[in-house]
Structures are given as C-alpha cells and as structure tokens.
Amino acid sequence: MLTVPPEFVRAHTRPVRPALVPEVELLVAADVVALWEAMETELGRTSTDPPFWAAAWPGGQALARYVLDHPELVAGRRVLDLGAGSGLVSVAAIRAGAAAVLASDVDPFALTAVAVNAELNGTAGITPVGDVLGDGPPDVGLVLAGDVCYDREMTDRVLPFLAAARAGGAVVLIGDPGRIYLPEDRLIALAVYDVPDTEPSPTQPTSVRRTTVWRLP
Ligand SMILES: C[S@@+](CC[C@H](N)C(=O)[O-])C[C@H]1O[C@@H](n2cnc3c(N)ncnc32)[C@H](O)[C@@H]1O
C-alpha cells in the first residue's frame, strides 16, 4: 500500500474541534474538491475514494462522545477502531484510558491522517493498520465502528465481522446516523445525540444529524 507523507495531510487540511467532541482537535479538509484532486495527483490515478478521512462523521463523533463519557467501558482494554478515517474515535479511546488501539482503514491517506491526528492530540498507543475484514477479528476487548454502514457493500462485509468479534467476546459498538443498511432492530441503543455540522454555514441554519450509539447484543 502507498505510504502517504504526513506533509500531504497537513498541507490540505486545517484544525477544528468537532462540536460534539471539543476535547479532540482534528485536521479536516480545507477544500474537499481541491483535496480530492490532490489525492488523485498524489496517487497518480483518478477515481480514488473521496477524502472520508478528512471529516468528523456523525457516527464517529457520537462514538467518541460516548467513550469519553463512559471511560469504564474502555479503560485498560485493547480496542479496534474499524473504519478509522481521521482517527477521531481512536484518539477518544486513548483519552478514555484504552491500553492500545488498532486503527483500521483501507485508505492509505486515512492511515497517515490517523498518525498525524494522534500526534496533534498527544496520544500514544494508536497503531494504524490496513483492512482487517478478511481476517478473523483481532484480539481486542472492544470494537468501535463509526459510520461504517454508509453503503450496502461495506455493510455486507462489516456486519459479519462485527458479529464474529462479538461471538469472540468483544464488546461491539456502532455509531450511526440512521443509515438504511443498518439492521437497527437487531441492536441495542445506548445513547442518542444530535450531532451538529462540523462546519456550520454562515448563511444557513446549522443542521444536526440524530445519531445513535448501538451495541451488538
Ligand atoms: C464514513 S467514514 C467514517 C470515518 C470515521 N470512523 C468517522 O466516523 O469519522 C468510513 C471509513 O471506513 C473506511 N473503510 C472502508 N472500507 C474499509 C475496510 N474494509 N476496512 C476498514 N475501513 C474501511 C473508509 O476508508 C472510511 O475512512
């Protein structure tokens, strides 16, 4: 997998504190379209994934809020942050006392963003790793999956993996803003948050996404 230099992430982003998780500082896209074009140039090809990693998604914000407010769930545990993106949830897990975090993402830009955001927040113990869905779940006590059910293909891969992690004894939490692919009737709701836009518009009212933290039974 391509290794993206940290300078690339820093050059195309600016720091924000997500509204629901002001304890964490994150580098987000300064200009999404310009960033996406720069990613294609960096990779030397077109049709890369959008810069999912350069935003704080509502599911990730809700999960991060939940673990910061419930450190007893996290303290001393090894954690998998599945679909880590920016690393927001990983940083929150370390802040809540996790022993170590594996931050898994398929996007090489995300893996670098995780490391850069971990450093920005002074959090040690986060290890960026690639795709783990093809393997059995790693040896962790807690799996955190923020906004991973954004399309059917991803959901079809993620749900069996999460079920296997749960069957292996891990606590599994999902942060999700009501996406249609998530089978909510098979999950337990732990908390609901109204997550404001990370980037409020100066001319439009701030929109919020009602977002739930779910636990696999
Ligand atoms: C909507 S973003 C959510 C990012 C972050 N969890 C948050 O809430 O801000 C979904 C992330 O899942 C990642 N992803 C897609 N397929 C994946 C896979 N097989 N394993 C791990 N991550 C994956 C994408 O690259 C993207 O960064």
The ligand as an SDF file (V2000), in Angstrom:
LIG
                    3D

 27 29  0  0  0  0  0  0  0  0999 V2000
  -17.7020    7.2780    6.6670 C   0  0  0  0  0  0  0  0  0  0  0  0
  -16.0180    7.0620    7.0500 S   0  0  0  0  0  0  0  0  0  0  0  0
  -16.0420    7.1160    8.8430 C   0  0  0  0  0  0  0  0  0  0  0  0
  -14.7130    7.5160    9.4310 C   0  0  0  0  0  0  0  0  0  0  0  0
  -14.6680    7.6330   10.9670 C   0  0  0  0  0  0  0  0  0  0  0  0
  -14.9930    6.3800   11.6180 N   0  0  0  0  0  0  0  0  0  0  0  0
  -15.6080    8.7100   11.4630 C   0  0  0  0  0  0  0  0  0  0  0  0
  -16.6970    8.3540   11.9460 O   0  0  0  0  0  0  0  0  0  0  0  0
  -15.2840    9.9070   11.3410 O   0  0  0  0  0  0  0  0  0  0  0  0
  -15.8070    5.3000    6.7370 C   0  0  0  0  0  0  0  0  0  0  0  0
  -14.3370    4.8550    6.7120 C   0  0  0  0  0  0  0  0  0  0  0  0
  -14.3090    3.4290    6.5050 O   0  0  0  0  0  0  0  0  0  0  0  0
  -13.1690    3.1530    5.7110 C   0  0  0  0  0  0  0  0  0  0  0  0
  -13.2630    1.7880    5.1380 N   0  0  0  0  0  0  0  0  0  0  0  0
  -13.8660    1.3700    4.0040 C   0  0  0  0  0  0  0  0  0  0  0  0
  -13.7000    0.0380    3.8440 N   0  0  0  0  0  0  0  0  0  0  0  0
  -12.9820   -0.3930    4.9120 C   0  0  0  0  0  0  0  0  0  0  0  0
  -12.4730   -1.6650    5.3440 C   0  0  0  0  0  0  0  0  0  0  0  0
  -12.6570   -2.7780    4.6240 N   0  0  0  0  0  0  0  0  0  0  0  0
  -11.7660   -1.7300    6.4950 N   0  0  0  0  0  0  0  0  0  0  0  0
  -11.5440   -0.6120    7.2360 C   0  0  0  0  0  0  0  0  0  0  0  0
  -12.0000    0.6250    6.8820 N   0  0  0  0  0  0  0  0  0  0  0  0
  -12.7000    0.7260    5.7380 C   0  0  0  0  0  0  0  0  0  0  0  0
  -13.1640    4.2830    4.6950 C   0  0  0  0  0  0  0  0  0  0  0  0
  -11.9110    4.4090    4.0470 O   0  0  0  0  0  0  0  0  0  0  0  0
  -13.5210    5.4680    5.5910 C   0  0  0  0  0  0  0  0  0  0  0  0
  -12.3630    6.0740    6.1360 O   0  0  0  0  0  0  0  0  0  0  0  0
  1  2  1  0
  2  3  1  0
  2 10  1  0
  3  4  1  0
  4  5  1  0
  5  6  1  0
  5  7  1  0
  7  8  2  0
  7  9  1  0
 10 11  1  0
 11 12  1  0
 11 26  1  0
 12 13  1  0
 13 14  1  0
 13 24  1  0
 14 15  1  0
 14 23  1  0
 15 16  2  0
 16 17  1  0
 17 18  1  0
 17 23  2  0
 18 19  1  0
 18 20  2  0
 20 21  1  0
 21 22  2  0
 22 23  1  0
 24 25  1  0
 24 26  1  0
 26 27  1  0
M  CHG  2   2   1   9  -1
M  END
$$$$
